[in-house]
Amino acid sequence: MGTVSSSPNSSSPGLPSQPLGGAAGPGTVICSAKGCRAPAVWVLAWNNPKLHTPERRKTWLACDEHREHLSSFLDIRGFLKDVVRLAEWEESGGRSGPSAADG
């Protein structure tokens, strides 16, 4: 899989507070939502245009339960660029394609 960023600000309720890929088991990627230990199913590709070049993509991972919450957090700030299934992200080598934010 491509580069996966560290978790965002831990002071935001319900948002990631630990590095990705925690203690769910070797090789298991877990949801980035704070306190969630469920396996990740989704990759949320984002960037902060004030900090990153337009082509740069940071990533959060989400389980089915937290995909909408984490997507909304990024989208309301104008950071969300793409939401794709983890398997598709890995197959593409970590490159996002046309937006799949709706599903």
C-alpha distances in whole Angstrom, upper triangle without the diagonal:
4,7,8,12,15,17,19,23,24,28,27,28,25,22,20,21,19,15,13,12,16,18,17,17,15,11,12,10,14,15,16,19,22,23,21,19,18,15,13,13,13,11,13,13,16,18,21,23,26,23,20,21,20,17,15,13,13,11,13,12,15,17,19,22,21,19,22,23,20,20,24,23,21,23,27,26,24,21,19,18,16,15,13,12,9,9,10,7,5,8,9,6,6,9,12,15,18,19,18,19,22,20
4,6,10,13,15,18,22,23,26,26,27,25,22,19,21,19,15,13,13,17,20,19,19,17,14,15,13,15,16,16,20,22,24,22,21,20,17,15,15,14,11,12,11,13,15,18,20,22,20,17,17,17,14,12,10,10,9,12,12,16,18,21,23,21,19,22,23,20,19,23,22,20,22,25,24,22,19,17,16,14,15,13,14,11,12,12,8,7,10,9,6,4,8,10,14,17,18,18,19,22,21
4,7,10,13,15,19,20,24,23,25,23,20,17,18,16,12,11,12,15,19,19,19,17,15,15,13,15,16,14,18,20,22,21,20,20,18,15,16,15,11,12,11,12,13,16,18,20,17,15,16,16,14,11,9,8,8,10,12,15,18,21,23,21,19,22,22,19,19,22,21,18,21,24,22,21,17,17,16,15,16,15,16,13,15,15,11,11,14,13,10,7,10,12,16,19,19,20,20,23,23
4,7,9,12,15,17,20,20,21,19,16,13,14,12,9,7,9,13,16,16,17,16,14,13,10,12,12,11,14,16,18,17,17,17,15,12,14,13,9,10,10,11,12,15,18,19,17,15,17,17,15,12,9,7,5,7,9,12,15,19,20,18,16,19,19,15,16,19,18,16,19,21,20,20,16,15,15,14,14,14,14,12,14,15,11,11,15,14,12,9,12,13,17,20,19,19,19,22,21
4,6,9,12,14,17,17,19,18,14,11,12,11,8,7,10,13,17,18,19,18,16,16,12,13,13,10,13,15,17,17,17,18,17,14,16,14,11,11,10,10,11,13,16,17,14,13,15,16,15,11,9,6,6,7,10,13,16,20,21,17,17,19,18,14,15,18,16,14,17,20,18,18,14,14,15,15,15,16,17,15,18,18,14,15,19,18,15,12,14,15,19,21,20,20,19,23,22
4,7,10,11,14,15,17,16,12,9,9,7,5,6,10,11,15,16,18,18,17,16,13,12,12,9,12,12,15,15,16,17,17,15,17,16,13,13,13,13,13,14,18,18,15,15,18,19,18,15,12,9,8,8,10,13,17,20,20,17,17,19,18,14,16,19,16,15,18,20,18,19,16,16,17,18,17,18,19,17,20,21,17,18,22,21,19,16,18,19,22,24,23,23,21,24,24
4,7,8,11,11,13,12,8,5,6,6,5,7,10,11,15,16,18,19,18,16,13,12,10,7,9,9,12,13,14,15,16,14,17,15,13,12,13,12,13,14,18,18,16,16,19,20,20,16,14,10,9,7,9,12,15,18,18,14,15,17,15,12,14,16,13,13,16,18,16,18,15,15,17,17,17,18,19,17,21,21,18,19,23,23,21,18,20,19,23,24,22,22,20,23,23
4,6,9,9,11,11,7,6,7,8,9,10,14,15,18,19,22,23,22,20,16,15,13,9,10,10,13,14,16,18,18,16,19,17,15,13,13,12,12,12,16,16,14,15,18,19,19,16,14,10,10,9,12,13,17,19,19,15,15,16,14,11,13,14,11,11,14,15,13,15,12,14,16,17,17,19,20,19,23,23,20,22,25,24,23,19,21,20,23,24,22,22,20,23,23
4,6,6,9,10,7,7,7,9,11,13,17,17,20,21,24,25,24,23,19,17,15,11,11,10,14,15,18,20,21,19,22,20,18,16,17,15,14,14,17,16,15,17,21,22,22,19,17,14,14,12,15,16,19,21,20,17,17,18,15,13,15,15,12,12,16,16,14,16,14,16,19,20,20,23,24,23,26,27,24,26,29,28,27,23,24,24,27,28,25,25,22,25,26
4,6,8,9,7,6,4,8,11,13,16,15,18,19,22,24,24,22,19,16,14,11,10,8,11,13,16,18,20,19,22,20,19,18,19,17,18,17,21,20,19,20,24,25,26,22,20,17,16,13,15,16,18,21,19,16,18,18,15,13,16,17,13,15,18,18,17,20,17,19,22,22,22,24,25,23,27,28,25,27,30,30,28,25,27,26,29,30,27,27,24,26,27
4,6,9,8,9,8,11,14,17,20,19,21,23,26,27,27,25,22,19,17,14,12,10,13,15,18,21,23,22,24,23,22,20,21,19,19,18,22,21,20,22,26,27,28,25,23,19,19,16,18,18,21,23,21,17,19,19,16,14,18,17,14,15,19,18,17,20,18,20,23,24,24,26,27,26,30,31,28,30,33,33,31,28,29,28,31,32,29,28,25,28,28
4,6,6,8,9,12,15,16,20,19,22,23,26,28,27,25,21,19,16,12,10,9,12,14,18,19,21,20,22,21,20,17,19,17,18,17,20,20,20,21,25,25,26,23,21,18,17,15,16,16,18,20,18,14,16,16,12,11,14,13,10,12,15,14,14,17,16,17,21,22,21,24,25,24,28,29,26,28,32,31,30,27,28,26,29,29,26,25,22,24,25
4,6,9,9,13,16,17,20,19,21,21,25,27,27,24,21,18,15,12,9,8,10,12,16,18,20,19,21,20,20,18,20,19,20,20,23,23,23,24,28,28,29,26,23,20,19,16,17,16,17,18,16,13,15,15,11,11,14,13,11,14,16,15,16,19,18,19,22,23,21,24,24,24,28,29,27,29,32,32,31,28,29,27,30,30,27,26,22,24,24
4,7,9,12,15,15,17,17,18,19,22,24,24,21,18,15,11,9,6,5,8,9,13,14,16,16,18,17,17,16,18,18,20,20,23,24,23,24,27,27,28,25,22,19,17,13,14,12,13,15,12,9,12,12,8,9,12,12,10,13,16,15,16,19,18,17,21,20,19,21,21,21,25,26,24,26,29,29,29,25,27,25,28,28,24,23,20,21,21
4,6,10,12,12,15,15,17,18,21,23,22,19,16,13,10,7,5,5,9,10,13,14,16,14,17,15,15,13,15,15,16,16,20,21,20,21,24,24,24,21,18,15,13,10,11,11,13,15,13,10,11,12,9,7,11,11,9,11,14,14,14,17,15,15,18,18,17,19,20,19,23,24,22,23,27,26,26,22,24,22,25,25,22,21,19,20,21
4,6,8,9,12,11,14,15,18,20,19,17,13,11,8,5,4,4,8,9,11,13,14,13,16,14,14,13,15,14,16,17,20,21,20,20,23,23,23,20,17,14,12,9,10,10,12,15,14,11,12,14,11,9,12,14,11,12,16,17,16,18,16,16,18,18,17,19,19,18,21,22,20,21,25,25,24,20,22,22,25,26,23,22,20,22,22
4,7,9,12,11,14,15,18,20,20,17,15,12,11,8,8,5,8,10,12,15,16,15,18,18,17,16,18,17,18,18,22,22,20,21,25,25,25,22,19,16,14,11,12,13,15,18,17,14,16,18,15,13,16,17,14,15,19,20,19,21,18,19,21,22,20,22,22,20,24,25,23,24,27,27,26,23,25,24,28,29,26,25,23,25,25
4,6,9,8,11,13,15,16,16,15,12,10,10,8,9,7,9,10,11,14,15,14,18,17,16,16,18,18,19,20,23,23,21,22,25,26,25,22,19,15,14,11,12,13,15,19,18,15,17,19,17,15,18,20,17,17,21,22,21,23,20,20,22,22,21,22,21,19,22,24,21,22,26,26,24,21,24,24,27,29,27,26,24,26,26
4,7,7,10,12,14,14,14,13,10,10,10,8,11,10,12,12,12,14,14,13,17,16,15,15,16,16,17,19,22,23,20,20,23,24,23,19,17,13,11,10,11,13,15,19,19,16,17,20,18,15,18,20,18,18,21,23,22,23,19,19,21,21,19,20,20,17,20,22,19,19,23,23,21,18,21,21,25,27,25,25,23,26,25
4,6,9,10,12,12,11,10,7,7,8,6,10,11,12,11,10,12,11,10,13,13,12,13,14,15,17,19,22,23,21,20,23,23,22,18,15,12,10,8,8,10,12,16,17,14,15,18,17,14,16,19,18,17,20,22,21,22,19,18,19,18,17,17,16,13,16,18,16,15,19,20,18,15,18,19,22,24,23,22,21,23,22
4,7,7,8,9,8,6,4,5,8,8,12,13,13,11,9,10,9,9,12,13,13,15,16,18,20,22,26,27,24,23,25,26,24,21,18,15,12,11,9,11,12,16,17,16,16,20,19,17,19,22,20,20,23,25,25,25,22,21,22,20,18,18,16,13,15,18,16,15,18,20,18,16,19,20,23,26,24,23,22,25,23
4,6,8,9,10,8,7,7,9,9,12,12,11,10,8,10,10,11,15,16,16,17,19,21,23,24,28,29,26,26,28,29,27,24,21,18,15,13,12,13,14,18,18,16,18,21,20,18,21,23,22,22,25,27,26,27,24,23,24,23,21,21,19,16,19,21,19,18,22,23,21,20,23,24,27,29,27,26,25,27,26
4,5,8,10,8,9,8,11,12,14,13,11,11,8,10,11,13,16,18,19,21,23,24,26,28,32,33,30,29,32,32,31,28,25,21,19,16,15,15,15,19,19,18,20,23,22,20,23,26,25,25,28,30,30,31,28,26,28,26,24,23,21,18,20,23,22,21,24,26,24,23,26,27,30,32,30,29,28,29,28
4,7,8,6,7,7,10,12,14,14,12,10,6,8,7,10,14,16,17,19,22,24,26,29,32,33,31,30,32,33,31,28,25,22,18,16,13,14,13,16,17,16,18,22,21,20,22,25,24,25,27,30,30,31,28,26,27,25,22,21,19,16,18,21,20,19,22,24,23,22,25,25,28,30,29,27,26,27,25
4,6,5,8,9,13,15,17,17,15,14,10,11,10,12,15,18,19,21,23,26,28,31,34,35,33,32,34,34,32,29,26,23,20,18,16,16,16,19,20,20,21,25,24,23,25,28,27,27,30,32,32,33,30,28,29,27,24,23,20,17,18,21,20,19,22,24,22,22,25,26,29,31,30,28,28,30,27
4,6,9,11,15,16,19,20,18,17,13,14,12,14,16,19,19,22,23,26,28,30,34,35,32,31,33,33,30,28,25,22,20,19,16,18,17,21,22,22,23,26,26,24,26,29,29,28,31,34,33,33,30,28,29,27,24,23,20,17,17,21,19,17,20,22,20,20,24,25,28,31,30,28,29,30,28
4,6,10,13,15,18,20,19,17,14,13,11,12,14,16,16,19,20,23,25,28,31,33,30,28,30,30,27,25,22,20,17,16,14,16,16,19,21,21,21,24,25,22,24,27,27,26,29,32,31,31,28,26,26,24,21,19,17,13,14,17,16,13,16,19,17,17,20,22,25,27,27,25,26,28,25
4,6,10,12,15,17,16,13,10,10,7,8,11,13,14,17,19,22,24,27,30,32,29,28,30,29,27,25,21,19,16,14,11,13,12,15,17,17,17,21,21,20,21,25,24,24,26,29,29,29,26,24,24,22,19,18,15,12,13,16,15,13,16,19,17,17,20,21,24,26,25,23,23,25,22
4,7,9,12,14,14,11,9,9,6,6,9,10,11,13,15,18,21,23,26,28,26,24,26,26,24,21,18,15,12,11,8,9,10,13,15,14,14,18,18,16,18,21,21,20,23,25,25,25,22,20,21,19,16,15,13,10,12,15,13,12,15,17,16,14,18,18,21,23,22,20,20,22,20
4,6,9,11,10,8,6,6,4,5,8,10,11,13,15,18,20,23,26,28,26,25,27,27,25,22,19,16,12,10,7,7,8,11,12,11,12,16,15,14,16,19,18,18,21,23,24,24,21,19,20,19,16,15,13,11,14,16,15,15,18,20,19,17,20,19,22,24,22,20,20,21,19
4,6,8,9,6,6,6,6,5,8,8,9,11,14,16,18,21,24,26,24,23,26,25,24,21,18,15,11,8,5,4,5,9,9,8,9,12,12,10,12,15,15,15,18,20,20,21,18,17,18,16,14,14,13,11,14,16,15,16,19,20,19,17,19,19,21,23,20,18,17,19,17
4,6,8,7,8,9,10,8,11,10,10,10,13,14,16,18,21,23,21,21,23,23,22,19,16,13,10,6,5,6,8,12,11,9,10,12,11,8,11,14,12,13,16,18,18,19,16,15,17,16,14,15,14,13,17,18,16,17,21,21,20,17,19,18,21,23,20,19,17,19,18
4,6,5,8,9,11,10,12,12,12,12,15,15,18,19,22,24,22,22,25,25,25,22,18,15,12,9,8,7,8,11,10,7,9,11,9,7,11,12,11,12,15,17,17,19,17,16,18,17,15,17,16,16,19,21,19,20,24,24,23,20,22,21,24,24,21,20,18,19,19
4,6,9,11,13,13,16,16,16,15,18,18,20,20,24,25,24,24,27,27,27,24,21,18,15,12,11,11,12,14,12,10,13,14,11,10,14,15,13,15,18,19,19,21,19,18,21,21,19,20,20,19,22,24,22,23,27,27,26,23,25,24,27,28,25,24,21,23,22
4,6,9,12,13,16,17,18,18,21,21,23,24,28,28,27,27,30,31,30,27,24,20,18,14,13,12,12,15,13,11,14,16,14,13,17,18,16,18,21,22,22,25,22,22,24,23,21,22,21,20,23,25,24,24,28,29,28,25,27,27,29,30,28,26,24,25,24
4,6,9,10,13,14,15,16,19,20,23,24,28,29,28,27,30,30,29,26,23,20,16,13,11,9,9,11,10,9,12,14,13,12,15,17,16,18,21,22,23,24,22,21,23,21,19,19,18,17,20,22,21,22,25,26,25,23,25,24,27,28,25,23,21,22,21
4,7,9,12,14,15,17,20,22,24,26,30,31,29,29,31,31,30,27,23,20,17,14,11,10,9,12,11,11,14,17,16,15,18,20,19,20,23,25,25,27,24,23,24,23,20,20,18,16,18,21,20,20,24,25,24,22,25,25,27,29,26,24,23,24,22
4,6,9,11,14,16,19,21,24,26,30,31,30,29,31,31,29,27,23,20,17,14,10,8,6,9,9,10,12,15,15,14,17,19,19,20,22,24,25,26,24,22,23,21,18,17,15,13,16,19,18,18,21,23,23,21,24,23,25,26,24,22,20,21,19
4,7,9,12,14,17,20,23,26,29,31,29,28,30,29,27,25,21,19,15,13,9,8,6,9,11,11,12,16,16,15,17,20,20,20,22,25,26,26,23,21,22,19,16,15,12,10,12,15,15,15,18,20,19,18,21,20,23,24,22,20,19,20,18
4,6,8,11,14,16,20,22,26,28,26,25,26,25,24,22,18,16,12,9,6,5,4,8,10,9,9,13,14,12,14,17,17,17,19,22,23,23,20,17,18,16,12,11,9,7,10,13,12,12,15,17,17,15,17,17,19,21,19,16,16,17,15
4,7,10,13,16,20,23,26,28,27,25,26,25,23,22,18,16,13,11,7,6,5,6,10,10,9,12,14,13,13,17,18,17,19,22,23,22,20,17,17,14,10,9,6,5,8,10,10,11,14,15,16,14,16,15,17,18,16,14,14,15,12
4,6,10,13,16,19,22,25,24,22,23,21,20,18,15,13,10,8,6,5,6,7,10,9,7,10,12,10,10,14,15,14,15,18,19,19,16,13,13,10,7,6,4,5,8,9,9,11,13,14,15,12,14,12,14,15,13,11,10,12,10
4,6,10,13,16,19,22,20,18,19,18,16,15,11,10,6,6,5,6,9,11,13,11,9,12,13,10,10,14,14,12,14,17,18,17,14,11,11,8,6,5,6,5,9,9,7,10,12,12,12,9,11,9,12,14,12,10,10,13,12
4,6,10,13,16,18,18,16,17,16,15,13,9,8,5,5,6,7,11,12,14,11,8,10,11,8,7,11,11,9,10,14,14,13,10,7,8,6,5,7,9,9,13,12,10,13,15,14,15,11,12,9,12,13,10,10,9,12,12
4,7,11,13,16,15,13,14,12,11,9,6,6,5,7,9,11,14,16,17,15,12,13,14,11,9,13,12,9,11,14,13,12,9,6,6,5,6,8,11,11,14,13,10,13,15,13,13,9,9,7,10,12,10,11,10,14,14
4,7,9,12,12,10,11,10,10,8,5,5,6,8,11,13,17,18,19,16,13,14,14,11,9,12,11,7,9,12,10,9,5,4,5,7,9,12,14,15,18,16,13,16,19,16,16,12,12,10,13,13,11,13,11,15,16
4,6,9,8,6,8,8,9,6,5,6,8,11,14,16,20,22,22,19,17,17,17,14,12,14,13,9,10,13,10,9,5,7,7,10,13,15,18,18,21,19,16,19,21,19,18,14,13,12,15,16,14,16,15,18,20
4,5,5,6,8,9,11,9,9,9,11,13,17,19,22,24,24,21,19,19,18,15,14,15,13,9,11,12,9,8,5,9,10,13,16,19,21,21,25,23,20,23,25,22,22,18,17,16,18,19,17,19,17,21,22
4,5,5,7,7,10,9,10,11,14,16,20,22,26,27,27,24,22,22,21,18,17,17,15,12,13,14,10,8,7,10,11,14,18,20,24,24,27,25,22,24,26,23,23,19,18,17,19,19,17,20,19,22,24
4,6,8,10,13,12,13,13,16,18,22,24,28,29,29,26,24,24,23,20,19,19,17,14,15,15,11,11,10,13,14,18,21,24,27,27,30,28,25,27,29,27,26,22,21,20,22,23,21,24,22,25,27
4,7,9,12,10,11,11,15,17,20,23,27,29,29,25,24,24,23,20,19,20,17,15,16,17,13,13,11,14,15,18,20,23,26,25,28,27,23,25,28,25,23,20,20,19,22,23,21,24,22,26,28
4,6,8,6,8,9,13,16,19,22,26,27,28,25,23,23,23,19,18,20,18,15,16,17,14,13,10,13,12,15,18,20,23,23,25,24,20,22,24,22,20,17,16,16,18,20,19,21,20,24,26
4,6,5,9,11,15,18,21,24,27,29,30,27,25,25,25,22,20,22,20,17,18,19,16,14,12,14,13,16,19,21,24,23,26,24,20,22,24,21,19,17,15,15,17,18,18,21,21,25,26
4,6,8,11,14,17,20,23,26,27,29,26,23,23,24,21,19,20,19,15,16,18,15,12,11,12,10,13,16,18,22,22,24,22,19,21,22,19,18,16,13,13,14,15,15,18,18,22,23
4,6,10,13,16,19,22,25,26,28,25,22,23,24,21,19,21,20,17,17,20,17,15,12,13,10,12,15,17,20,20,21,19,16,18,19,16,15,12,10,10,12,14,14,17,18,21,22
4,7,10,14,17,20,23,25,26,23,21,22,22,19,18,20,19,15,16,19,16,14,11,12,10,12,15,16,19,18,20,18,15,17,19,16,14,11,10,11,13,15,15,18,18,22,22
4,6,10,13,16,19,21,23,20,17,19,19,16,14,17,16,13,14,17,15,13,10,10,8,9,12,13,15,15,17,16,12,14,16,14,13,9,9,9,12,14,13,15,15,19,19
4,7,10,14,17,19,21,18,16,17,17,13,13,16,14,11,14,16,14,13,10,10,10,11,12,13,15,14,17,16,13,14,17,15,14,10,11,11,14,16,15,16,15,19,19
4,7,10,13,16,17,14,12,15,15,11,11,14,13,11,13,16,15,14,11,10,10,10,10,11,12,11,14,14,11,12,16,14,13,9,11,11,14,16,14,14,14,17,17
4,7,10,13,14,11,10,12,12,8,9,12,11,10,13,15,15,15,12,10,12,11,10,11,12,11,14,15,12,14,17,16,16,12,14,13,16,18,15,15,14,16,16
4,7,10,12,9,8,12,12,9,10,14,13,12,15,18,18,18,15,13,14,12,10,10,10,8,12,13,11,12,16,16,15,12,14,14,17,18,16,15,13,16,15
4,6,8,6,5,9,9,7,9,12,12,12,15,17,18,18,16,13,15,13,10,10,9,9,13,14,13,14,17,18,18,15,17,16,18,19,16,14,13,14,13
4,5,6,6,10,10,10,11,14,15,16,17,20,21,21,19,17,18,15,12,12,10,10,13,15,14,16,18,20,20,18,20,18,20,21,18,16,14,15,13
4,6,5,8,10,11,11,14,15,16,17,19,21,22,20,17,18,15,12,12,10,11,14,15,16,17,19,21,22,19,21,19,20,20,18,14,13,13,11
4,6,7,8,10,11,13,14,16,17,19,21,22,20,18,20,18,14,15,14,15,17,19,19,21,23,24,25,22,24,22,23,23,20,17,15,15,13
4,6,5,6,8,10,11,12,14,16,17,18,17,15,17,15,12,14,13,14,17,18,18,20,22,23,23,21,22,20,22,22,18,16,13,14,13
4,6,5,6,8,10,11,12,14,16,16,15,12,14,12,9,10,10,12,15,16,15,18,20,20,21,18,19,16,18,18,15,12,10,11,10
4,6,5,6,9,10,10,12,14,15,14,12,14,12,10,12,13,15,18,18,18,21,23,23,24,21,21,18,19,18,15,12,9,9,10
4,5,5,6,9,10,11,13,14,14,12,15,14,12,15,16,17,20,21,20,22,25,25,25,22,23,20,22,21,17,16,12,13,14
4,5,5,6,9,10,11,13,11,10,13,12,10,13,14,15,19,19,17,20,23,22,22,19,20,17,19,19,16,15,11,13,14
4,5,5,6,9,10,10,9,7,10,9,8,11,13,14,18,17,16,19,21,21,21,18,18,15,17,16,12,11,8,10,11
4,5,5,6,9,10,10,8,12,12,11,15,17,18,22,21,20,23,25,24,25,21,21,18,19,18,15,14,10,11,13
4,6,6,7,9,9,9,12,13,13,16,18,19,23,22,21,24,26,25,25,22,22,19,21,20,17,16,13,15,16
4,6,5,6,5,5,9,10,11,14,17,18,21,20,18,21,24,22,22,19,18,16,18,17,14,15,11,14,16
4,5,5,6,5,8,10,11,15,17,19,22,21,19,23,25,23,23,20,19,16,17,16,12,13,10,12,14
4,6,8,8,12,14,14,18,21,22,26,25,23,26,28,27,27,23,23,20,21,19,16,17,13,15,18
4,5,8,11,14,15,19,22,23,26,25,23,26,28,26,26,23,22,19,21,20,17,18,15,17,20
4,6,8,11,14,17,21,22,25,23,21,24,26,24,24,21,19,17,18,17,14,16,13,16,18
4,6,9,12,15,18,19,22,21,18,21,23,21,21,17,16,14,16,16,13,15,12,16,18
4,6,8,12,15,16,19,17,15,19,21,19,19,15,14,12,13,13,10,11,9,12,14
4,7,10,14,15,18,15,13,17,18,16,17,13,11,9,10,9,7,9,8,12,14
4,6,10,12,14,12,10,14,15,13,15,11,10,7,8,7,5,6,6,9,10
4,7,9,12,10,9,13,14,13,15,12,11,8,9,9,7,5,5,8,8
4,6,8,7,6,10,11,10,12,10,10,7,8,9,8,6,7,9,8
4,5,5,6,9,10,11,13,11,12,10,11,13,11,9,10,12,9
4,5,5,6,9,10,11,9,11,11,13,15,14,12,13,15,12
4,5,5,6,9,10,10,12,12,13,16,15,13,15,17,14
4,5,5,6,9,9,9,9,10,12,12,11,13,15,13
4,5,5,6,5,7,7,9,12,12,11,13,16,14
4,5,5,6,8,10,12,15,16,15,17,19,17
4,5,8,9,10,12,15,16,15,18,20,18
4,5,6,7,9,12,14,14,17,19,17
4,6,9,11,15,16,16,19,21,20
4,6,10,13,14,14,16,19,18
4,7,10,12,13,15,18,17
4,7,8,9,11,14,14
4,6,8,11,14,13
4,6,9,11,12
4,6,8,9
4,5,6
4,6
4
